[in-house]
Amino acid sequence: MADNLLPLANHKRIDMNAILGTPRSLATGPGRFWRAYIAPQLAAFGGSAQPAIDSVRPDEQFAPSASARQFPSLFALRGVGKTYDGGVRALRDIDLDIREGEIFGIIGRSGAGKSTLLRTLNQLERPSEGSIHFEGRDLLSLDAAELRTVRRRIGMIFQHFNLLSSRTVAGNIALPLELAGTPKVQIETRVAKLLELVGLVEQRDRYPAQISGGQKQRVGIARALATEPRVLLSDEATSALDPETTQSILALLADINRRLGLTIVLITHQMQVIKAVAHRVAVLDDGRLAEQGEVADIFTRPTQEITRTLLREVIGNEMPPGVRERAARLLDGSGRLWRLAFRGQSVDRPVLAEAAERFTLKINLLHGYIDEIQGLPFGSLVVAASGAASALDAAAAFIAAQEISVEELAP
Protein backbone atom coordinates (compact mmCIF):
# COMPACT_ATOMS: atom_id res chain seq x y z
CA MET A 1 0.00 0.00 0.00
CA ALA A 2 2.90 2.37 0.70
CA ASP A 3 3.66 2.82 -3.00
CA ASN A 4 0.11 3.96 -3.59
CA LEU A 5 0.20 6.75 -1.01
CA LEU A 6 1.15 10.12 -2.45
CA PRO A 7 1.89 13.30 -0.43
CA LEU A 8 0.23 16.20 -2.26
CA ALA A 9 -0.15 19.96 -2.05
CA ASN A 10 -2.06 20.09 1.22
CA HIS A 11 0.27 17.57 2.93
CA LYS A 12 -2.43 14.88 3.04
CA ARG A 13 -1.46 11.33 2.17
CA ILE A 14 -4.01 10.11 -0.32
CA ASP A 15 -4.71 6.45 -1.06
CA MET A 16 -4.08 6.16 -4.81
CA ASN A 17 -6.03 2.89 -4.96
CA ALA A 18 -9.06 4.73 -3.64
CA ILE A 19 -8.74 7.42 -6.30
CA LEU A 20 -7.71 5.36 -9.30
CA GLY A 21 -9.16 1.95 -8.58
CA THR A 22 -7.22 -1.19 -7.70
CA PRO A 23 -4.34 -1.61 -10.15
CA ARG A 24 -5.05 -5.33 -10.56
CA SER A 25 -8.46 -4.43 -12.01
CA LEU A 26 -6.52 -3.04 -14.97
CA ALA A 27 -4.65 -6.32 -15.45
CA THR A 28 -1.27 -5.05 -14.39
CA GLY A 29 0.76 -4.99 -11.20
CA PRO A 30 0.96 -1.87 -9.02
CA GLY A 31 4.56 -1.00 -9.88
CA ARG A 32 4.13 -1.45 -13.62
CA PHE A 33 0.81 0.39 -13.55
CA TRP A 34 2.42 3.34 -11.75
CA ARG A 35 5.42 3.61 -14.07
CA ALA A 36 3.56 3.15 -17.34
CA TYR A 37 0.39 5.09 -16.70
CA ILE A 38 0.05 7.12 -13.53
CA ALA A 39 3.50 8.69 -13.20
CA PRO A 40 3.47 10.49 -16.59
CA GLN A 41 -0.04 11.82 -16.03
CA LEU A 42 0.72 13.02 -12.50
CA ALA A 43 3.71 14.91 -13.82
CA ALA A 44 1.59 16.56 -16.48
CA PHE A 45 -1.05 17.48 -13.89
CA GLY A 46 1.56 18.94 -11.52
CA GLY A 47 1.66 15.92 -9.23
CA SER A 48 4.66 13.78 -8.43
CA ALA A 49 6.10 11.25 -10.81
CA GLN A 50 7.57 9.49 -7.77
CA PRO A 51 5.51 7.70 -5.10
CA ALA A 52 6.93 9.77 -2.23
CA ILE A 53 8.65 13.16 -2.28
CA ASP A 54 8.32 16.45 -0.46
CA SER A 55 5.39 18.66 -1.42
CA VAL A 56 4.50 22.35 -1.37
CA ARG A 57 1.43 24.22 -0.32
CA PRO A 58 -0.94 25.32 -3.11
CA ASP A 59 -0.88 28.96 -1.96
CA GLU A 60 2.90 29.26 -2.38
CA GLN A 61 3.66 31.66 -5.25
CA PHE A 62 6.92 32.73 -6.84
CA ALA A 63 8.10 36.24 -6.16
CA PRO A 64 8.69 38.40 -9.26
CA SER A 65 12.20 37.87 -10.58
CA ALA A 66 14.62 40.11 -12.43
CA SER A 67 14.51 37.71 -15.39
CA ALA A 68 10.82 38.51 -15.88
CA ARG A 69 11.89 41.86 -17.31
CA GLN A 70 14.38 40.14 -19.63
CA PHE A 71 11.80 37.63 -20.92
CA PRO A 72 8.42 39.37 -21.22
CA SER A 73 6.91 36.39 -23.11
CA LEU A 74 4.99 33.68 -21.27
CA PHE A 75 7.56 31.15 -22.52
CA ALA A 76 11.04 32.14 -23.69
CA LEU A 77 13.36 29.44 -25.04
CA ARG A 78 17.01 30.20 -25.74
CA GLY A 79 19.45 27.75 -27.32
CA VAL A 80 17.37 24.73 -26.31
CA GLY A 81 18.78 21.36 -27.37
CA LYS A 82 17.98 17.77 -26.50
CA THR A 83 20.27 14.80 -27.05
CA TYR A 84 19.10 11.33 -26.06
CA ASP A 85 21.27 8.42 -24.98
CA GLY A 86 23.07 7.07 -28.01
CA GLY A 87 23.73 10.52 -29.42
CA VAL A 88 20.34 11.07 -31.08
CA ARG A 89 19.79 14.84 -31.31
CA ALA A 90 16.07 15.62 -31.13
CA LEU A 91 16.37 19.42 -30.77
CA ARG A 92 19.10 21.81 -31.89
CA ASP A 93 19.55 25.42 -30.74
CA ILE A 94 15.86 26.38 -30.50
CA ASP A 95 15.10 30.07 -29.83
CA LEU A 96 11.37 30.68 -29.36
CA ASP A 97 8.98 33.09 -27.66
CA ILE A 98 5.36 32.23 -26.89
CA ARG A 99 3.16 35.15 -25.96
CA GLU A 100 0.40 35.25 -23.41
CA GLY A 101 -3.10 34.76 -24.82
CA GLU A 102 -2.10 33.41 -28.23
CA ILE A 103 -2.58 30.05 -29.92
CA PHE A 104 0.92 29.03 -30.95
CA GLY A 105 1.36 26.16 -33.39
CA ILE A 106 4.40 23.92 -33.79
CA ILE A 107 4.45 21.92 -37.03
CA GLY A 108 6.81 19.54 -38.77
CA ARG A 109 7.09 16.08 -40.24
CA SER A 110 7.15 12.97 -38.05
CA GLY A 111 10.44 12.88 -36.19
CA ALA A 112 11.04 16.62 -36.50
CA GLY A 113 11.13 17.05 -32.70
CA LYS A 114 7.65 18.51 -32.12
CA SER A 115 6.65 16.32 -29.16
CA THR A 116 10.06 16.66 -27.56
CA LEU A 117 9.87 20.44 -27.81
CA LEU A 118 6.36 20.54 -26.36
CA ARG A 119 7.34 18.30 -23.45
CA THR A 120 10.25 20.55 -22.55
CA LEU A 121 7.73 23.29 -21.76
CA ASN A 122 6.48 21.40 -18.70
CA GLN A 123 9.76 19.57 -18.15
CA LEU A 124 8.44 16.12 -18.96
CA GLU A 125 11.58 16.26 -21.11
CA ARG A 126 14.56 18.06 -19.65
CA PRO A 127 16.72 19.84 -22.26
CA SER A 128 20.36 18.89 -22.57
CA GLU A 129 21.29 22.53 -23.15
CA GLY A 130 19.80 26.01 -23.22
CA SER A 131 17.22 27.71 -21.00
CA ILE A 132 13.43 27.77 -20.75
CA HIS A 133 11.73 30.62 -18.92
CA PHE A 134 8.07 30.46 -17.91
CA GLU A 135 6.53 33.57 -16.35
CA GLY A 136 10.09 34.88 -16.03
CA ARG A 137 11.42 31.86 -14.10
CA ASP A 138 14.07 29.54 -15.45
CA LEU A 139 12.42 26.11 -15.30
CA LEU A 140 15.78 24.36 -15.28
CA SER A 141 16.72 26.04 -12.00
CA LEU A 142 13.63 24.87 -10.07
CA ASP A 143 13.72 22.12 -7.49
CA ALA A 144 11.12 19.31 -7.52
CA ALA A 145 8.66 21.12 -5.24
CA GLU A 146 8.81 24.36 -7.24
CA LEU A 147 8.41 22.47 -10.50
CA ARG A 148 5.22 20.77 -9.25
CA THR A 149 3.79 24.19 -8.42
CA VAL A 150 4.61 25.45 -11.92
CA ARG A 151 3.09 22.38 -13.57
CA ARG A 152 -0.29 23.16 -12.04
CA ARG A 153 -0.26 26.26 -14.25
CA ILE A 154 0.48 24.22 -17.38
CA GLY A 155 -2.34 21.92 -18.53
CA MET A 156 -1.84 19.19 -21.12
CA ILE A 157 -4.03 17.18 -23.48
CA PHE A 158 -2.91 14.04 -25.26
CA GLN A 159 -3.33 12.42 -28.66
CA HIS A 160 -4.84 9.23 -27.22
CA PHE A 161 -6.90 10.88 -24.47
CA ASN A 162 -5.29 8.92 -21.54
CA LEU A 163 -8.60 8.51 -19.69
CA LEU A 164 -9.08 6.06 -16.84
CA SER A 165 -11.54 3.43 -18.03
CA SER A 166 -12.74 2.74 -14.47
CA ARG A 167 -13.84 6.38 -13.98
CA THR A 168 -16.80 8.25 -15.37
CA VAL A 169 -16.50 11.40 -17.45
CA ALA A 170 -16.94 13.51 -14.31
CA GLY A 171 -14.52 11.31 -12.39
CA ASN A 172 -11.79 11.73 -15.00
CA ILE A 173 -12.20 15.50 -14.97
CA ALA A 174 -12.06 15.52 -11.17
CA LEU A 175 -8.81 13.52 -11.02
CA PRO A 176 -6.29 16.41 -10.91
CA LEU A 177 -8.36 18.18 -8.27
CA GLU A 178 -8.49 15.05 -6.12
CA LEU A 179 -4.75 14.60 -6.46
CA ALA A 180 -4.31 18.20 -5.28
CA GLY A 181 -6.46 17.55 -2.21
CA THR A 182 -9.20 20.00 -3.25
CA PRO A 183 -12.32 19.86 -1.03
CA LYS A 184 -15.12 17.72 -2.47
CA VAL A 185 -17.63 20.58 -2.72
CA GLN A 186 -15.19 22.66 -4.75
CA ILE A 187 -14.46 19.70 -6.99
CA GLU A 188 -18.14 19.19 -7.74
CA THR A 189 -18.62 22.87 -8.56
CA ARG A 190 -15.55 23.01 -10.79
CA VAL A 191 -16.42 19.79 -12.63
CA ALA A 192 -19.96 21.03 -13.31
CA LYS A 193 -18.61 24.23 -14.89
CA LEU A 194 -16.12 22.32 -17.01
CA LEU A 195 -18.75 19.86 -18.22
CA GLU A 196 -20.81 22.80 -19.41
CA LEU A 197 -17.79 24.45 -21.04
CA VAL A 198 -16.92 21.39 -23.15
CA GLY A 199 -20.55 20.38 -23.83
CA LEU A 200 -20.65 17.11 -21.90
CA VAL A 201 -23.28 17.76 -19.23
CA GLU A 202 -25.43 14.85 -20.40
CA GLN A 203 -22.44 12.48 -20.54
CA ARG A 204 -21.13 13.16 -17.03
CA ASP A 205 -21.94 9.67 -15.66
CA ARG A 206 -20.84 7.68 -18.70
CA TYR A 207 -17.60 5.74 -18.90
CA PRO A 208 -14.95 6.25 -21.62
CA ALA A 209 -16.07 3.11 -23.45
CA GLN A 210 -19.55 4.65 -23.79
CA ILE A 211 -18.55 7.89 -25.51
CA SER A 212 -17.07 8.83 -28.90
CA GLY A 213 -13.47 9.78 -29.67
CA GLY A 214 -14.37 13.45 -29.91
CA GLN A 215 -16.15 13.32 -26.57
CA LYS A 216 -13.12 11.59 -25.02
CA GLN A 217 -10.93 14.45 -26.18
CA ARG A 218 -13.39 16.93 -24.70
CA VAL A 219 -12.99 15.10 -21.39
CA GLY A 220 -9.22 15.41 -21.77
CA ILE A 221 -9.54 19.15 -22.39
CA ALA A 222 -11.80 19.61 -19.36
CA ARG A 223 -9.42 17.59 -17.19
CA ALA A 224 -6.48 19.74 -18.33
CA LEU A 225 -8.44 22.88 -17.40
CA ALA A 226 -9.43 21.58 -13.96
CA THR A 227 -6.56 23.26 -12.12
CA GLU A 228 -7.17 26.59 -13.94
CA PRO A 229 -3.84 26.62 -15.79
CA ARG A 230 -2.34 29.62 -17.50
CA VAL A 231 -1.35 27.65 -20.60
CA LEU A 232 -2.64 24.52 -22.32
CA LEU A 233 -0.28 22.17 -24.19
CA SER A 234 -1.90 20.10 -26.94
CA ASP A 235 0.06 17.03 -28.09
CA GLU A 236 -1.43 16.09 -31.51
CA ALA A 237 -4.87 16.31 -29.89
CA THR A 238 -6.80 15.90 -33.16
CA SER A 239 -4.65 13.45 -35.12
CA ALA A 240 -6.67 10.41 -33.99
CA LEU A 241 -10.01 12.01 -34.93
CA ASP A 242 -12.02 12.14 -38.14
CA PRO A 243 -12.12 15.47 -40.04
CA GLU A 244 -15.54 16.55 -38.78
CA THR A 245 -14.66 15.80 -35.15
CA THR A 246 -11.31 17.51 -35.63
CA GLN A 247 -13.08 20.71 -36.67
CA SER A 248 -15.32 20.59 -33.60
CA ILE A 249 -12.34 20.15 -31.24
CA LEU A 250 -10.44 22.98 -32.92
CA ALA A 251 -13.52 25.21 -32.62
CA LEU A 252 -13.68 24.34 -28.90
CA LEU A 253 -10.00 25.22 -28.38
CA ALA A 254 -10.45 28.52 -30.22
CA ASP A 255 -13.51 29.30 -28.08
CA ILE A 256 -11.59 28.51 -24.88
CA ASN A 257 -8.77 30.78 -26.04
CA ARG A 258 -11.20 33.65 -26.68
CA ARG A 259 -13.37 33.21 -23.58
CA LEU A 260 -10.66 32.46 -21.04
CA GLY A 261 -7.70 34.27 -22.62
CA LEU A 262 -5.82 30.99 -22.23
CA THR A 263 -2.53 30.53 -24.06
CA ILE A 264 -2.56 27.33 -26.13
CA VAL A 265 0.51 25.64 -27.58
CA LEU A 266 -0.35 22.88 -30.04
CA ILE A 267 1.76 20.55 -32.11
CA THR A 268 0.57 18.97 -35.33
CA HIS A 269 1.77 17.66 -38.67
CA GLN A 270 -1.26 19.16 -40.43
CA MET A 271 -1.12 22.70 -41.80
CA GLN A 272 -4.92 22.66 -41.91
CA VAL A 273 -4.94 22.67 -38.09
CA ILE A 274 -2.54 25.63 -38.00
CA LYS A 275 -4.64 27.49 -40.54
CA ALA A 276 -7.83 26.90 -38.56
CA VAL A 277 -6.81 28.20 -35.13
CA ALA A 278 -3.21 29.34 -34.70
CA HIS A 279 -2.06 32.96 -34.50
CA ARG A 280 1.64 32.22 -34.90
CA VAL A 281 3.55 29.11 -35.94
CA ALA A 282 7.02 27.58 -35.72
CA VAL A 283 8.16 25.11 -38.37
CA LEU A 284 10.56 22.37 -37.21
CA ASP A 285 12.80 20.36 -39.50
CA ASP A 286 15.13 17.68 -38.15
CA GLY A 287 15.14 19.23 -34.69
CA ARG A 288 15.91 22.72 -35.98
CA LEU A 289 13.68 25.78 -36.14
CA ALA A 290 13.26 26.32 -39.89
CA GLU A 291 11.14 29.47 -39.60
CA GLN A 292 8.52 31.10 -37.41
CA GLY A 293 6.08 33.98 -37.59
CA GLU A 294 2.48 35.06 -37.98
CA VAL A 295 0.39 32.36 -39.65
CA ALA A 296 -0.66 34.72 -42.45
CA ASP A 297 3.01 35.54 -43.18
CA ILE A 298 4.07 31.90 -43.20
CA PHE A 299 1.20 30.93 -45.50
CA THR A 300 1.70 33.74 -47.98
CA ARG A 301 5.48 34.24 -47.85
CA PRO A 302 7.19 31.00 -46.78
CA THR A 303 10.98 31.19 -46.96
CA GLN A 304 11.93 27.53 -46.46
CA GLU A 305 11.32 24.50 -48.67
CA ILE A 306 10.01 22.43 -45.73
CA THR A 307 7.34 25.07 -45.14
CA ARG A 308 6.34 25.14 -48.79
CA THR A 309 6.10 21.34 -48.73
CA LEU A 310 3.82 21.35 -45.68
CA LEU A 311 1.67 24.08 -47.23
CA ARG A 312 0.90 22.02 -50.33
CA GLU A 313 -1.68 19.97 -48.45
CA VAL A 314 -3.66 23.13 -47.70
CA ILE A 315 -3.26 25.53 -50.58
CA GLY A 316 -2.16 23.40 -53.54
CA ASN A 317 0.47 25.95 -54.55
CA GLU A 318 2.18 23.65 -57.03
CA MET A 319 1.21 24.14 -60.65
CA PRO A 320 -0.24 21.07 -62.36
CA PRO A 321 1.72 19.98 -65.48
CA GLY A 322 -1.17 21.07 -67.70
CA VAL A 323 -0.83 24.66 -66.47
CA ARG A 324 2.79 24.89 -67.64
CA GLU A 325 1.78 23.47 -71.01
CA ARG A 326 -0.92 26.13 -71.36
CA ALA A 327 1.53 28.83 -70.30
CA ALA A 328 4.03 27.72 -72.92
CA ARG A 329 1.38 27.91 -75.64
CA LEU A 330 0.11 31.33 -74.54
CA LEU A 331 3.54 32.92 -74.17
CA ASP A 332 5.01 31.26 -77.26
CA GLY A 333 8.59 32.07 -76.25
CA SER A 334 7.92 35.62 -75.06
CA GLY A 335 6.17 37.25 -72.13
CA ARG A 336 6.37 36.39 -68.42
CA LEU A 337 4.90 33.76 -66.11
CA TRP A 338 4.21 35.30 -62.69
CA ARG A 339 3.05 33.95 -59.36
CA LEU A 340 1.27 36.70 -57.42
CA ALA A 341 0.83 36.31 -53.64
CA PHE A 342 -1.58 38.69 -51.95
CA ARG A 343 -3.33 39.17 -48.61
CA GLY A 344 -5.65 41.56 -46.82
CA GLN A 345 -7.06 44.51 -48.76
CA SER A 346 -5.01 43.72 -51.87
CA VAL A 347 -7.36 40.78 -52.50
CA ASP A 348 -10.19 43.19 -53.41
CA ARG A 349 -8.22 45.48 -55.71
CA PRO A 350 -8.60 45.04 -59.52
CA VAL A 351 -4.82 45.20 -59.85
CA LEU A 352 -4.49 42.87 -62.85
CA ALA A 353 -7.14 44.75 -64.80
CA GLU A 354 -5.43 48.06 -64.01
CA ALA A 355 -2.01 46.70 -65.01
CA ALA A 356 -3.32 45.26 -68.27
CA GLU A 357 -4.96 48.58 -69.20
CA ARG A 358 -2.18 50.88 -68.01
CA PHE A 359 0.70 48.99 -69.66
CA THR A 360 -1.17 47.51 -72.64
CA LEU A 361 -0.67 43.90 -71.62
CA LYS A 362 -2.54 40.70 -72.25
CA ILE A 363 -2.90 38.82 -68.93
CA ASN A 364 -4.29 35.27 -68.73
CA LEU A 365 -5.22 33.68 -65.41
CA LEU A 366 -3.88 30.11 -65.32
CA HIS A 367 -4.07 28.81 -61.76
CA GLY A 368 -4.78 30.01 -58.23
CA TYR A 369 -6.87 30.13 -55.10
CA ILE A 370 -8.34 32.59 -52.59
CA ASP A 371 -8.84 31.58 -48.97
CA GLU A 372 -9.01 33.04 -45.46
CA ILE A 373 -6.97 32.70 -42.29
CA GLN A 374 -9.08 33.76 -39.30
CA GLY A 375 -10.94 36.32 -41.38
CA LEU A 376 -7.86 37.57 -43.26
CA PRO A 377 -8.19 36.89 -47.01
CA PHE A 378 -5.11 35.64 -48.83
CA GLY A 379 -4.35 33.92 -52.07
CA SER A 380 -2.04 33.17 -54.95
CA LEU A 381 -2.50 33.47 -58.70
CA VAL A 382 -0.36 32.23 -61.57
CA VAL A 383 -0.75 34.45 -64.64
CA ALA A 384 0.77 34.61 -68.11
CA ALA A 385 1.50 38.21 -69.13
CA SER A 386 2.34 39.18 -72.71
CA GLY A 387 3.60 42.54 -73.97
CA ALA A 388 6.71 44.62 -74.51
CA ALA A 389 9.62 43.84 -72.15
CA SER A 390 9.70 47.39 -70.77
CA ALA A 391 5.96 47.29 -70.17
CA LEU A 392 6.24 43.95 -68.36
CA ASP A 393 8.98 45.34 -66.09
CA ALA A 394 6.87 48.40 -65.31
CA ALA A 395 3.78 46.28 -64.67
CA ALA A 396 5.67 44.00 -62.25
CA ALA A 397 6.86 47.07 -60.30
CA PHE A 398 3.31 48.50 -60.30
CA ILE A 399 1.82 45.25 -58.97
CA ALA A 400 4.52 44.94 -56.27
CA ALA A 401 3.73 48.51 -55.16
CA GLN A 402 0.19 47.34 -54.34
CA GLU A 403 1.59 45.04 -51.59
CA ILE A 404 1.42 42.00 -53.85
CA SER A 405 4.43 39.70 -54.10
CA VAL A 406 5.56 39.04 -57.68
CA GLU A 407 7.62 35.91 -58.39
CA GLU A 408 8.75 35.16 -61.94
CA LEU A 409 8.46 31.50 -62.84
CA ALA A 410 10.06 29.48 -65.62
CA PRO A 411 7.41 28.68 -68.29
N, C-alpha and C positions, 0 to 999 in steps of 0.2 A: 504493500500500500504506500510505502514511503515515496516511491518514484512517481506516484500519482498525486502527490500533494505539492502545490505550487504556491510560494509566497508571492502575493501581488501587491498592488499599489497601496492598499489600506492595511497592509501587514497581516491580513487574515491568511490562514492556510486553508486552501479550498480543495476539497476532494475532487480530483479530475474525473474519477469514475462516475461521480454523481452528476457532473456537468455533461460529460461526453458519452456516457454509457460505458458498460463494461467492455474493455478491449476485446475479450474473447468473442463477444457477439459480432465482431467484425472479422472473425476468422484469422486473427493474428495475435501474437503475443504482445504483452504490454510494452516491452522495450522496443520491439520492431515497430509497433504501432506509433509510439512516441516519436521515434527518429524519422519515420517515413512520412508521417501525416501531421501530427500535432505540432512538433517543433517548428517547422517552417511557417505554419499559419500563425502560431503565437508570436513569432518574430515579426511577421507582417502586421499583426494587430497591436504591437507594442508590448507584448508579453515576453516571457523568457523562453529562449530556445533550450535552456537547461532546466532540469527538474528542480534545482534548488540553488538560488543565488540571492544576494541582497536586493532589496526593492526600495523604491522611493515613494513618497507621498504624492497623490495626484495634484495637490495644490502647489507643488514646488515649480517655480518658473525660473527661466534663465534671466539673469540681469542683462541689460543692453551691453553689447560689447563694442570695442573700437572698430572691429572688423565689419560691423554692420554698416558703417559709413563707407567702407571700401567696396563692399559688395551689396549694392542696393537691391539686387534681384532677389527673388524668393530662393532660387537655387543659383549658385555660381560655381561652375566647374572650371578648374585651371590645370592643364597638363595631365589630365586623368588617363592612366593606363592600367591595364589588367593583363597579367601574364599567369597562366595556369601552370601547374606542375607538368613537366615535359617540354616547357618552352613555348607552348601555344599562346600567341598574343591575341587576345580578344578585343582589346581597346588600345589605341595609340594616340597619345597627346591630344585629348579631347578638351577643347575650350568651349564652354556653353553657358548661356544665361537663360533662365526661365523666369518670366515675370509673373508677379501676382495677378490672379484673375484671368489669365489667358488659358486657352487650350493649346498645348504645345505638342506637336506630333514628331515622332521619331520613326523614320522609314528606311528600309534597306532590304536587300535580298536576304534569304535564309543564310545564317552564319555571318552576317555583317557585324554582329555585336549588339543588336538592339536590346535583347533581354538582359544581357550583362550590364549595359549602360543603365537601364531602368532600375535594376536591382542594386546598383551602387547608390541610388538616391535615398534608399532607406537602409543601406548597409547590409542587405542580405548578401551582397557581394562586396568585399572590401577591396578597394583599388590597390594595385601594387605600387602606384606612384601618383603624384599630383594631390590636389586638395578639392574638397567638396564642401561648400558653405551652404547652410540652410538657415534662413532667418538671421544671417550674419554670424552663425557659429560654425566652426570647422568640425564637421562630423567625425573626422578621423582623430580628433583630439579628445572625444568624449569617452568617459568610462561606461561600463555596462549599464549602470543605473541611469545615467544621463541619456544614454542612447534609447533606453526603453521609454523615457518620457518624450523624447523627440518622436519616436515611432507612433505614438498615439496621435500625433498631428499629421501623419502621413498614412492615408488609407490606401488599400490595394485591392484590385479585382483581377481575377485570373481567367485564362483562356478556357479552362475546363471546370470552372465554377468552384470546385473544392468545397462542396457542401457536405455536411454530415447526414448520411442517409437515415440515421436513427432519430433525427430531430425534425420537427415541423419547420415550415417556412418561418414562422415567428421565432421558433427556438434557434434557428441558425442566425437570424438577425441579432438576437439577444446575446449570442455567444461572447463577443468582445466585451460587452458590458458586464456580463457575469464574471469573466476572467479579471476584470478590473475591480470587482467587488462593489459594483453599483447597487444601491438599494433596489429591491424588487419593484416598488411602486414607480420609481424613476425609469426602470427598465421597461415596464409595461407602457408608460406614457411615451417614451422615446420610440419603441417598436411600433406603436400605433401610428405615430406621425410618419415614420419611414415607410410603413406599408402603404399609407395613402400617397406618399411622394412617388413611389415606384409603381403604383397601380396594382397592388396585390392584396387589397383588403379582403376580398372574397377567398383568397387562397391561403390565408394565414395559418390554418390548421392542417393543410395538406403536407405530405412528405415529398421530398425531391423526386421520387419515382412517379409521383402523381401529377407533375407539372411539366410543361414544355421546356425546351432548351432556352428560349428567350426569357421565360419566367424564372428559370434557374439563375440566369445572369442578372436579372433584376433583383433577386435575393442577394446575390453577391455584391451588387452595388449598394443595396440598403445596408448590408452587414459592414461594408467598408466605411459607410457614413455614420455608423452607430456612435463612434467616439468623437464625432464632430471635428473631423480633421481639417487642416488648412489646405491640403493638396491631396488629390486622388491619382494614384498610379494605375494605369490600365495596361495589362500585359496581354496583348492580342485578344482583347475581350470579345471581339465579334468574329474571329476567324473560324470558329466552330459552328457558326449560325448560317442559316439560309439568307439570301439577299433581303427578303422582306423583313425578317426579324432583325437583321443587321441594321436596317434603316430605322427601325423602332428604337433599338438600343442607342444608336447614335443620336437620335432626336431626344431621348431621355437625358443623355450626358450633356447635350447642348442646353437643355432646359435647366438642369442642375447648375451648370456653369452660370447661366443668366440669373437664376433666382437666388442662388446662394453666394454668387461671386467666388465660387470654388475654383482654384487652379487645378487643371487636369493635364496630366502628362500621359500620352498614349503612344504605344508602339504598334506598328502594323507593317505589313508588306504590300498593302493595297493603297494606291494613290487615291482611290475613290473615297476611302475613309478620311484621308487628310483633306480632300476637297470638301467633304460634307461638313466637317465641324472645326477643323483646326484654324487657328489664327496665324501661327508661325510653325515652321517645320525645319528639322535637321535631317539631312540625308547622310546615312552611313554607308561606307564601302570598305569592306575588309578591315573593320575596326577603326577606320579613320573617318573624320568628319569631312565629307566631300564638299558640302555647301549648306548654308542655312539662311533663313530669312522669312519675310512675310510670304504666306501661301500664294497670294496673287503674283508676287515677284517671281517666285520659284516656278509657277505654272507658265508664266508668260515670257520669262527671260532666264531659263535655266542655263547655267554655265558649264556643267559637267555632263559627260556622256552617260554616267550612271543615272543621273536625274532624268535626262531625256528618255532613256530606256524605260524607266519606271512610269514616266508620263504617257507612254504610248498606250497603255491599257485604258487610259481615261479620255485622252483627247485625239488619239489617232493621227498624230502629227506627221507620220510618214506618208509620203506620196505613193499611191498605188502605181504599178508599172504603166498602166494605161494612161495616167495623167502625164507622165513624161513623154509618152508617144504623142499625145495630143499637143503638148507644148512644142515638140520638135516640128510637127506639121505646121502649127500656127506661126512659129517664129521663122521657120525656113532659113535658118542660118544667121538671122539678124534679130535684133530686139533683145529683151531681157526677161528672165524668169525670176520673179521676186516672191519671197515669203514675207508677208506683212503681219506683225504681231501687235495687237492693240488691246486696250483695256480702258475701263471707265468711260468718260464722256466721248472719247474718240470713236467708240463703237457707233454712235449715232450721227457722226458727221459724214456727209457725202463726199469724202475726200477723193475717192477714185474718180467719181464723175467730174469733180472740179479739176483734178489733174489732167484727165483726158481732154477736157475742153480748153484749159489754159495752155497746155503744151502741145496740143494737136496730136494726141496719141490714140492708138487703138488698144484698149485694155480688155482682155478676156479673163473671166473668172474660171479657174480650173478646179480648185479644191479648197476646202476650208470648213470651219465650224464657228459657232458662237455659243458661248455657255456663260454660266454665272458661278462665282465663288462667294457665297454668303452675301448675295445681293449685288456684288460687283461684276458687271459684264466684262467678258474678255473673249478673245478669239484669235484666229489665225486664218489668213487667206493666202493661197498661192495663185498668182496672176501672171499672165503673159502680156508684156507691154511691147508694142511695136511703134517705132518712130525714129526720128533723127537722133543720133548719139547724144548731141548736146541737149536736146529736149528731154531725153531719158535721164540724163544726169541731173538736170534742173528739176524734173518731176520727182526723182528720188529724194532730193534735198527738201523739196516742198512737203512731201509726205512725212519725212522724218521730223520736220518742224511742227507737225500736228501731233507730236507725242506718239507716233507709230513707228515701231522698229522695222527697218527695211533690210532684209538679208537677200543678197543675190545668189541664186542657185544655178548650178550647171544644168542646162537643158537635157 
